[in-house]
Amino acid sequence: MDVEPLRPGSPGPRQGPRRRDRRGRGRRWDLIPPHLPGYRTRREQFDDLVADSGAALAERFPRRLAHLQVLVEEVPPTDPAPWEDATVLLGRALPPSREHPARVIVYRRPIQTRCADDLELETLVRQVLSEQIGSLLHIEPEDVDPGAWSE
């Protein structure tokens, strides 16, 4: 058993849980209270938007989309698949396999950089989801979510 000697000026072994930070100020509270808009990060707001939009589309096709997973990733992979263009992807649909159910992946950063405000962001998310779900179901995106395309 190796025992390291205490150096002069170093604190001794800890006695129980530490109740204060190293400067003795104690526990800190949230910087922004939950009722203010800045409490939730942009990532959390985007995740909620995608989850709500995906749930609304799953309600339109309950039997066909019963096992659909809607995922959010920051950016698309750097190497596109051989059948994909070299353009920046906004989303991707993966058909079901033995290991995984059908999945739709939405890429947060490319979508957010293309939108100036929250209304554009919501519209683009709905359009991307309807395109990807339409490709899985083999129907037109306008038939999946007509509200996202009517402008």
TAFEN-V711659 format. One record per run of one state. SS is the DSSP state (a for helix, b for strand, c for the rest). FROM is the first residue (numbers start at 0). LEN is the number of residues. If there is no record, write none. Layout:
SS_FROM_LEN, SS_FROM_LEN
//
This chain:
c_0_36, a_36_3, c_39_2, a_41_19, c_60_8, b_68_5, c_73_17, b_90_4, c_94_8, b_102_5, a_107_6, c_113_4, a_117_20, c_137_3, a_140_4, c_144_1, a_145_4, c_149_2
//
